[in-house]
Amino acid sequence: MDIGIGLLAAGIVGALVGAIVAYAWRFSEHRQVAAPPEPSPLIPAGADAVLSVLSSSAVVLDASEEVVRASAPAVALGIVRDGRVRDEEILSLVRQVRRDGHAREVDLDLQPRRGATAHVHVRVGTLTSRLTLVLAQDQTRERRVEAIRRDFVANVSHELKTPVGAIGLLAEAVSEAKDDPDAVARFSARMQSESERLTRLVQQIIDLARLQNDQVSDDASVVKVDELVSEACEHSATEAESKQIEIARDIQPGLLVHGDRGQLYAAVSNLVENAVAYSPEGSRVAVTATLVDSSVKITVADHGIGIPEQEIERIFERFYRVDPARARATGGTGLGLSIVKHVAASNNGTVEVWSEPGAGSTFTLVLPEHRLEIEEETA
């Protein structure tokens, strides 16, 4: 009896041990097979998707000011260097935002590793309880455009005052000299000259305003280069005759370009007009048009005063004049070459310049050749 009870107890104990061993083996197997739980993402999924499409440079900082994420533009602007935000003013904003939770913004001038100073608008705000978001919008181009606009308005105002004021004074002089026919005739001639200068200035301002975006005109068509150059030369024929300047033309026949005829005429006529205005009496202005490597080159060369090398980079700026006194004497507005540059860009072309003081200047308008056979094959 005692033996039976002992065997029964031993069986129960063995069964319990076996069950415990089996459970332990299954639990160990389960832990080996099951993947460890993934940590929750530091940046919320929705916020990460928004940051990826923002046009602004974005930087996300954690509580220790370590960079959790930085967009490529943020690195290019110099906001993040070697994995950290280096600008103390931005870090100061980050600390203030983390302290009270209120978003802050500031305009800064940053120095990228390459390139000129960048003007940026920085806004700092809270992303989560642990993360701070820095957004930076590069406003360098907008600042530059605004500065150009201000300069343009100031220059236009100044340039308009000269002929308007002159006309007013001449009108007063005519009124006072009404009993002197010779004086009236002299003052009237000067009034007409100032009026023409004012008209030319206003027209060039209008032309320049239309060309600001350097976009291809909706009025583009096939233009015959020989006719274009002939008309541009005729425009300056009277002035050239008064100074005994010969305008020599050498135009390769059959050249065609595709562009806005009015714009192209304005560009070529400005080049010829400048060449005549800045050439000495009795000299020669050469106008040629040739085909070089599928490009039509319209070249205007003179033997005038020339342009110093250090000035060449600036001659296409609005209202810039190499010799302001001479420009006023010739009625120049300082807008002609700027118009030429924009016309070239708007018609898929470029402008080339060679000049030497005392030897003269050569300006070349380079435009893509237009071939009728290509047009016919396409049709």
FITIDREN-227495 format. One record per residue (C-alpha): x, y, z. Coordinates in pm, whole numbers, plus 50000, padded with zeros to 5 digits. Example, Ala and Ser with C-alpha at 12.3 -4.5 7.8 and 13.67 -1.06 7.14 Angstrom:
// FITIDREN-227495
512304955050780;513674989450714;
// end
This chain:
// FITIDREN-227495
500005000050000;502785023750097;504645013549785;501595021549566;501185055549727;504885062949673;504675053249307;501585075249260;503325104949422;506415099649210;504255098848895;502515131248988;505835148549060;507255135648727;504235148448538;504555182848699;508255184648618;507585174248259;504855200248223;507155227248364;509985217148127;507635217147826;506265251547915;509755265347963;510845251647625;507775266147446;508255300147615;511915300847512;511035291347154;508355318447138;510815345147257;513325334346992;510775335146707;508935367346803;510545399446665;511575425146924;509135454246942;510165484346726;510645517546902;508095544146814;509395569046553;510825601446690;509195622346415;505455615346368;504675599146034;502335626945921;504815654146011;507585635945827;505475634745510;504735672045532;508385681045588;509405661345280;507325683645049;508005717745203;509765743144982;511465758245287;514655744145436;513685722945738;515645712446046;514265691846335;516085693746670;515625672346980;515735684247341;519555683447345;519735704447025;520935674846821;519785674946459;517225647246408;516535656246047;517855682745806;516845688745445;519505692945176;518775730445128;519345735845502;522825721445466;523475741045146;522475773645316;524895766945599;522215763345869;523465728245953;527165720445956;528725688046073;525385675946203;524625706146422;523025740546392;525915764946410;524115798346403;523785811746758;520795833746675;518815803646551;519815783546858;518695812247081;515255811746915;515095774046959;515735777347334;513115804647372;510525783947185;511285753147394;510935774247709;507495789447643;506145771747332;505565803747133;506735803946769;509305830146673;510775843146346;513675864646232;515465876045915;519105865545895;522065868445660;523815834745634;527115826345470;526945792845287;530135773345235;529975783144869;528425813744714;527415848244826;525555857745142;522035843245160;519145863445300;516765839645481;513585842545683;513705818145975;510665805946171;511025783546477;508165764546639;507275733646840;506785700946650;506195677346946;506855678747319;510455667747249;511115682246904;511595717646771;511165726646404;513255752946222;511995764845882;514155787845667;512965804445346;515725816845114;514715851945009;517955861844836;516395863844490;513375883444617;515665908244793;517715912644476;514605917944262;513255943144511;516555962244510;516535962744130;512945975144130;513756003244373;516796013544171;514776012143850;512016034343989;514556059044127;516456060043799;513306064143591;512186092943812;515586109543776;515776104243400;512256117543341;512966149043538;515696160243297;513696162842971;510476173243149;512296200743336;514076211843019;510816213842824;509286234843101;512206259243103;512266261542724;508526268042711;509016296442957;511896310042747;509766308842432;507026328142608;509466355142717;511096357142372;507866359142174;509006391542010;512306375841896;511646351441607;515226338141607;515116330241979;511686313841943;512996292241658;516086282341860;514156273842175;511496255241976;514156233441816;515536224642158;512036217242285;511536193441997;514856176442074;513936172142442;510496159742345;512016133242120;514366123042398;511436119842639;509456099342386;512426076242329;512946071742703;509286063242767;509216038642476;512366021142598;510946018442949;507836002242801;509975978642589;512075969042890;508985962443104;507685938242839;511005919742833;511495915443209;510715878043221;513005868642928;510185846642792;509575838642428;506965862242286;503585849942166;504155870741850;507185850641736;507405844441362;509955837841088;512085869041036;514245876840732;517555889440864;518425910840559;515185930640589;515585934040965;519125947840940;518225971240653;515395986940851;517585990641160;520296008240956;517736031340793;516606041641140;520036057441203;520686069440847;519846105940916;522086107941222;524886090341035;524636114740743;524806144840975;528096131341115;529326119040776;529486083440907;529256054940656;527056025540757;528465996240559;526325964740534;527385929340447;524435905640491;524595869040394;521465862940181;518705839340287;519295840540663;516215834240876;515565835041250;512445827541453;511445853941705;509505885341784;510245908841493;509505940241692;511875929841969;514635919941728;514295952741541;514595971741870;517775952641957;519535956941623;518495993441584;519786000841937;523165985741848;523406005841525;522196037641696;524806033941971;527566027541717;526686059441528;526276080141847;529666070241991;531676071441667;533656102041556;532636121741251;533806107740919;534256072341056;532656039540952;530156015941114;530095980240981;526975958641012;527295922140912;525145891040936;526595856240884;525795819940960;528225802741197;527535767241323;523725769841292;523725803941460;522985837141292;525435863741408;524415899941357;527485921141429;527755958941465;531315972541477;532456008541519;535686028041557;534446049141845;535666056642195;535556020242311;534776006542657;537286000342939;537595963543029;536385968943386;533185985143255;532155957743011;530435936743279;528175966243369;527175980343031;523995959243019;522705973343349;519715996443326;520666033243303;524366025443325;526556047843110;530296045043058;530496082442984;527466100043141;528366134343002;528666121142646;525456101042686;523546132342786;525006151142489;523916123742247;520516119042411;521326083842535;519016069042796;521226041042927;518556015342845;519516004742493;521985977242579;519765964342858;517005960242600;519415942142366;520345917642642;516705909842728;515715906742362;518495881342310;517355861042613;513695862842507;514585849142163;516895821042277;520005840842190;522995857842349;525055889642314;528815890242268;531005920942326;534525930642228;535845965342298;539055984442348;539366020942448;540296042042148;539876013141904;536106008941906;533525982842002;531935952441842;528555938941957;527225905941823;523645893941858;523695855841829;520375838841739;519485802941642;519105797941268;515625789541140;515405764740853;512315763140634;512995727140532;512765716240898;509445734240928;508145717340610;509265682640725;507455687641056;504315698440871;
// end
